[in-house]
Structures are given as C-alpha cells and as structure tokens.
C-alpha cells in the first residue's frame, strides 16, 4: 500500500489537532495569575533613614570555633565567629534557605559581623528528616533553637541580645522557633516568602519566565508538572507562626528578587504581626538587591550589612522605628497564586508509571530481537520477509526520537533553572530550546504515522509477522503512543505553535 507524502501529512496534521484537543480537555485549569493591585503604602514609600545605614566600625579581631552539636537523629557541625574584644556581645544564628548545604555559605557575612562586634553561628543543615520530597519545618526550628541556646550559654554573648536570622525557606523556620522560645531576643527575616511554598514557587516561576520572555507554553508545561506534585510541605501555612512572634522583627527584601512576591510577603507579615499584637517591626526594601541580598549575584547590596548590624546593635531602641516600611519602591507585577491541582491522570505517580511503561516497551524490542537471534530462528520461510528490515529501522528511529524527547525536556528545564540565576542572553536560548522540544514531539508523531502506515501496507501485501515481531511492534508503537499522550497533556501539541 503506497501512501503519498501529502496524505501522510494530512493524517499527521489531523492527529496533531486531535492530540492538541486531548491535551486541552485533560489539562487542569490554566495558571494565569492576575496583576497585583498595589496598596497605597507601597506606591511611594519613604527612603531609609540615614541612621540605619551609617558606616559600621569593623575593628574587632575575631576567632573561629568549630564544634559538633547533637540534634535529633544526627549531629550537626556548627561554626562560631566571635569578636575578641572584652564584654558580652549581640549574637545571631544563621538559618539556611532551601536545599542541602553547610554553614560555609555564610562565611562572608559572619566575618563582617564579627569584625563589627557581633557573635554569629552558622551550622550545617540536617540530612535526616529533610529531603526534596519531605520537609519538616518544625524539626528545622528545633535545630535552630539548639544553636541559639548554645550561643546564649557563652560568656561572650549577651543573652538578652541573641536572636535568629533566616533567609528564604528559613522564613518559614525562624517564626516557628521564635514562637516556641520567647527568650529569643529578635527575628531577622531575609527574603522571607510568608505565603505558602507552592505559591512562592509558582510566583517565582511565572516571574522568571516573564523575565526570560519564554512562550506561554513553557509556563503551562512547568505548572502542569508542579500541579501533579503531591509534597505536603508545599501547602504549609506560615501565618499562625508569624502571629506567634512577640520579638522585634527586621525584614529585608531586594527589589530585584525574582523568587519572592515581596509586596504580598510584606502584607502577609504585617497583617499576621498585627493580629498577634506585635507592632515592633522594621521592613526595608533594598534597591537592586536579589534573593541573597546581592547585586546580580555579585557583592552584597551596599546597605544590607550596615542595616543589619546597626539594627541589632541598637536594640531595643530600633525595635520600633519612626517609619515601619522604607527603602526603594518595590514593584510586584502579579499576584502569588496557587497552581491548580492536577487531575489524577496528571499526578506525578501516573507520569512516572507512563514513562516506565514506555521504557519497558522500548527495552522489550531489542531484548526480544536479541533472544530470537541467539536461538537462531530463521526468517527465510516468513512471507514477504524483505519488508521487516525497513520496518525495524523505523522502529529504531522512533525509539531514539522518544529518548531524545525526554532528554530534551530535561535539558530544557535545566536551562530554565540556570537562566533564572543569570538571564544574560537567555531569550534566544529559551526560544530555541522550546522549539527543539516541540519539533521532537512532532517528529515522534510523524514517525508513528509513517511506521503504522508501513506496517498496514506490509500486512496488506501479505507480510505475516512472527509473534516476536508483533511484540516488538507493540512495544515500540505502544511506548511511543504513551509518550505522545503525555506530550499532549503537557501542551507540546497546543496552538499557537
């Protein structure tokens, strides 16, 4: 059976439209956060008072101590940097953001503060009870309190001026710790989300894709994947812990932070503190600072460390400033919104099951063929045996294209993550990566159509496939069909192209 290229093109086009329709019907509601209507207090905030950013004398020499601190189910390494000047000093515990890591990431800040007369403690994050899939913020808060109690017991630390500092994910951990221990002298929140982890991640994804000028389909693919993730900690509500903070609070945000909805984070924080009766808060927006309080990933924003040191050293006078919110004017374009939950067929478990079934189909084909060859089966008596080599080549190309599509999607997601840190030259690469991903999906579809037509033609011409050839056909064609349906769900056949 000979089918012209025009006919094959029409068939592939019809199937692409059908897959686009299936993807639209099976997909969850679209993730489309509305523009944020900024309240008047954020449209024209006053500049930061000069006294807060005055130069800090950094004349103290300091010593560095490393010790092991017993914690629940493991032992954590802690590093203390303490000024050598006599007397008791203010002290602070660094609480990390998300991911694994050690206290070494705080070295530059800790040494700067030690020279300014402040004792700091940075410790390695636990590995037991913390993973990509599961996070217990209460357990992390217990670790922070162990470190704070250790600092308060030192002869060179003033217990009445020893507090907690948390960045990013630490903004969910430190409020729990502060609410549990009223003796904590203060709370410093740096780039603290205050909304749920899912809303924070979704907002960051949307903001970063806008900055990358990524096509809408990229956001659809990634948010549909996020909607299928069932990690419980993503729904964590940090507001009750914020209400329990009774200590003075310093919250710092960067106006170039692509990871935090800083306006809504501030509104959530001030609202929760007001509900808890706490009016001792200072919120400062630092111009040009990113998520780590740095300028484009380089040096720290000029006002960051002076603001932090002056605020801590001048407590309790600085607990209630003349102006609560000050600094550079923050601009948050879109609201932080929840990613729509995926239907059961979009759950991550179903995705992995689909990919595993496709992989089984692909692996079964060469294994079956190898077994047949080892047994020495002779195909010469098979009718129309000359048709099989051409069909087998098509099947091999289909399998390699399916594998290439999976690799391309993973590489594209990695590209998005890398460009979220450094967006220089991102637009062409993102556009090209998205085009490659969709072209490979289209190639899979065309290969499926041409192979299926070739098989039907062979059957019509008298080819009688053996049982093992049927297994190979079912494995590769079935595996590719599963990948095509998965690609349809994630919007790879959606219009416009």
C-alpha angles and dihedrals in degrees: 000000000000116000119187124234090247092057091046089051092052091049092049091047093051091048091049090054090048092050090048089052092047091050091050093048095046097043124099120246113297119268104234113150113202124236114274117249101217117219116237094254090068098046096074113009120177122256119264112273112259093232090065094058099038115134115278120222108236103186101126121110112216142198128225121222128187122198141161118244121199112233134169109305094344147039121251126209114229130190120205123195112193131179115244093219114111125258135041119309138198111266138200139189118218113223115196132231126237126318132037119300147128133254090259090091089074096052097108094048093042094052092046091052093044089055087052092055101264125126114224135188124199121181139185115262116248121258098196111079095011124089143138091271101036131039128172108199090186091057090050089050090055089055091052092050091051089056093046092052089051090054094047090056094058119104092225094055127083103223091205089061101042116112148150133272122194133180128202106320086018084069087074093043103046096055090055090051093046092049090051095049116042089182090072101110100212146350126229116192117191118190089343112180099204089182119089118290090246092054091045094051092044092050091048091049093050093045094048093047090051090052089049091050088232120175117261090248091065090060091047092053095048097042092048088053090049091049090059094054112102102194107147095211090064089074094051114141111211097182096093090055091048089053089056095058110110097166127091110277130211113191120187126191133178120225090219096052109129093185105060132057087225098181094051090040089057093046091050092049097048092044093051093046090050091051089052092048095247114139096163101103137125120196120188131182114206117209115242095358119140131208092292094044090255131125107249091330093305129092122356117270107272095242098042104086096034090052091049096046096044092048094051097043094047097051132158089029092056094048091092109033126196089249120029099201121035145139133070118358109262119220117200110177103191138031122253105251136178118256108243110255113252120243116250092269090056094052115123090241091058090047093054091045090053092049091048092051090049090049091050089053092050094045093045091061100062092035092054092047092049092051091051092051092048089053090051097234111181117223096186092098092053115108114251090000091166090073095065100072092058092048091047091054090053091051091051091052090049092053093048092048091051090051090046091053092054091048091047093052092050091046091049093052089049089051091053091051093049093048091049085069099040115019098181109133091356102134099070093043093049093047092047093047092051091048091052092050093051095042090054089051089051091047089053089053094049092047091051092052095047093046093048091049090048091052092048090049091051092049090050090050092054104269112152110197117213120237092261091050089052088053091052092048093048093047098050098035092044093047092049091048089055090050091049092053090047091050089050092053091051092051102252091136096041123124138275096051 
